[in-house]
Amino acid sequence: MIKFLLCLLFPAVLSAQTILTLEESVELAKKSSPSMKKAELQLKQSWFAQESARLQFWTTVDLKATTPNLTKDITQVYNTSTQRYNFVEENVISYNSVLTLNQPIIWTDANLSLIGKFSQYNQSGTIGNNSNETNYLTDLRLRLTQPLFTYNRRAFGLERAELELEMSKKQYLTTQQDVLYRVREAWFNWYRANQTVLIAESELEQTRQSWELANRKFESGIIAEVDKLKLEVDYATSQNNVLQQKTNALRAENQVKLLLGIPLDEKVILPGGFETKFVLIQKEKILPVALKNRPELANAARQVRMQEMSVEQTDAQREIRADLNLEFGLNKNNTKFAELWSDPSQAQQVSIELTIPIWDWGQNSAATESQIAALNSQKIDQEEASRLLTNEINQLTESYLQAQGRLTILEKTVELAQKSYDISYQKFRSGSLSSEELAQTQRRLTDAKINFLSARMDYQLSIAALSKACLYDWENDREAGDTLPNFED
């Protein structure tokens, strides 16, 4: 497998003929398919969005500093003793820093913050004794902000991100199974086309033998010229059919290359034989597995929940809301740095900010009704999803059972048609069978081989279609959900 992939990545070392098995095609598709790469990026986007929503409840630390802040200006100051304005020059160099520790509270959507400030002001001016002065200010505060009478916005954000992640996981698995089905379908069509070439070549050889035998009989006067001419026409038709089937095989091969990203000029060949895998699937197990694994039902429920959240969020835009703010702190201002933390003053604040919507001409009501209509539509989709999925799985199950029965029947017809042709050929040699009857027997044999080949491929594709539809590997009897990429590293 590794050697094969390296050969595909480095064409210079690719051997003249590389055998491309079904298993290798499937593994290569997982790595090189554009659809798979896009689905993985979408899953990655949802995973990190959910991770971001989850980490918003962790403590954050921020530092903001302004060092220095230079201000030089002329301002007017009213002098009460002279009852006049004095114009003074101010020169201030300040250094400010704010350290904030913020802890969101998931249960109530509150915010608890510890804020520490430190400032230094170096001032000089033309007022008073025109002296320079340095002041220090320290401030430490504990602040709680709690929204009231409203929904928990952070919890909603986290829940929405988790729902979208689960939907992306299912979409990734669905895309993967769809890609694998298309690869299997293309590979089986390629195999079918190559086997059809072999059947056409076998028919050509048999027709050639019959035509040569007819020529000898005609030259000996045993059969009429018309019988020889009929076989000659059949021989030419067989030659043309071989050329046509080779063209079809080349097209099928190129389709596989396009799906797998293999250069069209590279030479790849099919393995010498392909063994039909008989997979016994219990009919009563198929629908429950599909209902459990398919994303339509779970995603429909998730869509309903997300739409319910949208209704609540839209309605809350004009809700009565209160914000409770509690704050307690210690601060001190001093011209001496060493005395800055001795005997600090207390700072306290309690406030409730109330927002009451009065009138909006019904705009929010209309927006809410729009979201409610979308919610009802999602609920209808949820109810319909189960019926549609059940109908799809029932049809695929019947196709699988029909393909299984058809394969069993047609396997016997090839053996019977071959015996019939062998007997007919011997009769033609002995002169007891006409060329027209021999040609009919030949066509029945060819049709039996082609029908049996189609039955084999249809049977394998019916299993692949069930695996795709159920997100379940029926060949190995295991879940198809063990191939999700890991983004934690």
Residue pairs with C-beta under 8 A, 6 or more apart in sequence:
1 24
1 27
4 18
4 20
4 24
4 28
5 27
5 28
5 31
6 13
7 13
7 14
7 15
7 18
8 14
8 28
8 260
8 261
8 262
11 263
11 266
14 266
16 267
17 267
17 268
17 269
18 266
18 267
18 268
18 269
19 268
19 269
19 270
19 271
20 256
20 268
20 269
20 270
20 271
21 271
22 184
22 187
22 188
22 274
25 183
25 184
25 187
25 256
25 260
26 180
26 183
26 184
28 260
28 261
29 36
29 179
29 180
29 183
29 259
29 260
30 36
30 176
30 179
30 180
30 483
32 260
32 261
33 179
33 183
33 259
33 261
35 175
35 178
35 179
36 175
36 176
36 179
38 175
39 171
39 172
39 175
39 176
40 172
40 485
42 168
42 171
42 172
43 168
43 169
43 171
43 172
43 484
43 485
44 485
44 487
45 168
46 161
46 164
46 165
46 167
46 168
46 169
47 165
47 168
47 487
48 487
49 161
49 164
49 165
50 158
50 161
50 162
50 164
50 165
52 161
53 157
53 158
53 160
53 161
53 162
54 158
54 161
56 104
56 154
56 157
56 158
57 104
57 106
57 154
57 158
59 101
59 102
59 103
60 100
60 101
60 102
61 99
61 100
61 101
61 102
62 99
62 100
62 102
63 97
63 98
63 99
63 100
64 97
64 98
64 100
65 95
65 96
65 97
65 98
66 94
66 95
66 96
66 97
67 95
67 96
67 97
68 93
68 94
68 95
69 92
69 93
69 94
69 95
69 96
70 92
70 93
71 90
71 91
71 92
71 93
71 94
72 89
72 90
72 91
72 92
73 89
73 90
74 87
74 88
74 89
74 90
75 87
75 88
75 90
76 85
76 86
76 87
76 88
77 85
77 86
77 87
77 88
77 127
78 84
78 85
78 86
79 85
79 86
86 127
88 125
88 126
88 127
89 125
89 126
90 123
90 124
90 125
91 123
91 124
91 125
92 121
92 122
92 123
93 121
93 122
94 119
94 120
94 121
94 122
95 119
95 120
96 117
96 118
96 119
96 120
97 117
97 118
97 119
98 115
98 116
98 117
99 115
99 116
99 117
100 113
100 114
100 115
100 116
101 113
101 114
101 115
102 111
102 112
102 113
103 111
103 112
103 113
104 110
104 111
104 112
104 154
105 111
105 112
106 152
106 154
106 155
106 158
107 152
108 146
108 152
109 146
109 147
109 150
109 152
109 153
109 154
109 155
110 144
110 145
110 146
110 147
111 143
111 144
111 145
111 146
112 142
112 143
112 144
113 142
113 143
113 144
113 145
114 140
114 141
114 142
114 143
115 139
115 140
115 141
115 142
115 143
115 329
116 139
116 140
116 141
117 137
117 138
117 139
117 140
118 136
118 137
118 138
118 139
119 136
119 137
119 138
120 134
120 135
120 136
120 137
121 134
121 135
121 136
121 137
122 132
122 133
122 134
123 132
123 133
123 134
123 135
124 130
124 131
124 132
124 133
133 335
134 335
135 333
135 334
135 335
136 333
136 334
136 335
136 336
136 337
136 340
137 331
137 332
137 333
138 331
138 332
138 340
138 341
138 344
139 329
139 330
139 331
139 347
140 329
140 330
140 331
141 327
141 328
141 329
141 330
141 331
141 347
142 327
142 328
142 329
143 325
143 326
143 327
144 324
144 325
144 326
144 327
145 323
145 324
145 325
146 323
146 324
146 325
146 326
147 153
147 321
147 322
147 323
147 324
148 321
148 322
148 323
148 324
148 352
149 319
149 320
149 321
149 322
150 316
150 319
150 321
151 312
151 313
151 316
156 309
156 312
156 313
159 305
159 309
160 306
160 309
163 302
163 305
163 306
166 298
166 302
167 295
167 299
167 302
169 484
170 295
170 298
170 299
170 471
171 295
172 484
173 295
173 471
173 480
173 481
173 483
173 484
174 295
174 471
176 480
176 483
177 467
177 468
177 471
177 480
178 468
180 464
180 467
180 468
181 464
181 465
181 467
181 468
182 259
183 256
183 259
183 260
184 460
184 461
184 464
185 461
185 464
186 252
186 255
186 256
186 259
187 256
188 457
188 460
188 461
189 252
189 255
189 457
190 249
190 252
190 253
190 255
190 256
190 270
191 270
191 274
191 457
192 252
192 453
192 454
192 457
193 245
193 248
193 249
193 251
193 252
193 253
194 249
194 252
194 270
195 453
196 245
196 248
196 249
196 450
196 453
197 242
197 245
197 246
197 249
199 446
199 449
199 450
199 453
200 238
200 241
200 242
200 245
200 446
201 242
202 449
203 238
203 241
203 442
203 445
203 446
204 235
204 238
204 239
204 241
204 242
206 421
206 425
206 442
206 445
207 231
207 234
207 235
207 238
207 442
208 235
208 238
209 425
210 231
210 234
210 235
210 425
210 428
210 435
210 438
210 439
210 442
211 228
211 231
211 232
211 234
211 235
213 428
213 429
214 223
214 227
214 228
214 231
214 232
214 435
215 228
217 223
217 228
217 431
218 224
218 225
218 227
218 228
222 431
223 431
223 435
227 434
227 435
227 436
228 435
230 435
230 436
230 439
231 435
231 438
231 439
234 439
234 442
253 268
254 264
256 262
256 268
257 263
257 264
257 266
257 268
258 264
262 268
276 407
276 456
276 459
276 460
277 460
277 463
277 475
279 463
279 474
279 475
281 400
281 463
281 466
281 474
283 397
283 401
286 393
286 396
286 397
286 466
286 470
287 390
287 393
287 394
287 397
289 470
289 472
290 389
290 393
290 469
290 470
290 471
290 472
291 297
291 386
291 389
291 390
293 470
293 471
293 472
293 479
293 480
293 481
294 389
294 469
294 470
294 471
295 471
296 385
296 388
296 389
297 382
297 385
297 386
297 389
300 378
300 381
300 382
300 385
301 382
303 378
303 381
303 382
304 375
304 378
304 379
304 382
307 371
307 374
307 375
307 378
308 375
310 371
310 374
310 375
311 368
311 371
311 372
311 375
314 364
314 367
314 368
314 370
314 371
315 364
315 368
315 371
317 364
317 367
318 357
318 360
318 364
319 357
320 354
320 355
320 356
320 357
321 354
321 355
322 352
322 353
322 354
322 355
323 352
323 353
323 355
324 351
324 352
325 349
325 350
325 351
325 352
325 353
326 349
326 350
327 347
327 348
327 349
327 350
328 346
328 347
328 348
328 349
329 346
329 347
329 348
330 344
330 345
330 346
330 347
331 344
331 345
331 347
332 340
332 341
332 342
332 343
332 344
332 345
334 340
357 364
392 469
393 469
393 470
396 462
396 465
396 466
396 469
397 466
399 462
399 465
400 459
400 462
400 463
400 465
400 466
403 455
403 458
403 459
403 461
403 462
404 459
404 462
406 455
406 458
406 459
407 452
407 455
407 456
407 458
407 459
410 448
410 451
410 452
410 455
411 452
411 455
413 448
413 451
413 452
414 445
414 448
414 449
414 452
416 448
417 441
417 444
417 445
417 447
417 448
417 449
418 445
418 448
420 441
420 444
420 445
421 441
421 442
421 444
421 445
424 433
424 437
424 438
424 441
425 438
425 441
427 433
427 438
428 434
428 435
428 437
428 438
463 474
463 475
466 472
466 474
467 473
467 474
467 475
467 480
471 479
471 480
471 481
472 478
472 479
472 480
473 479
473 480
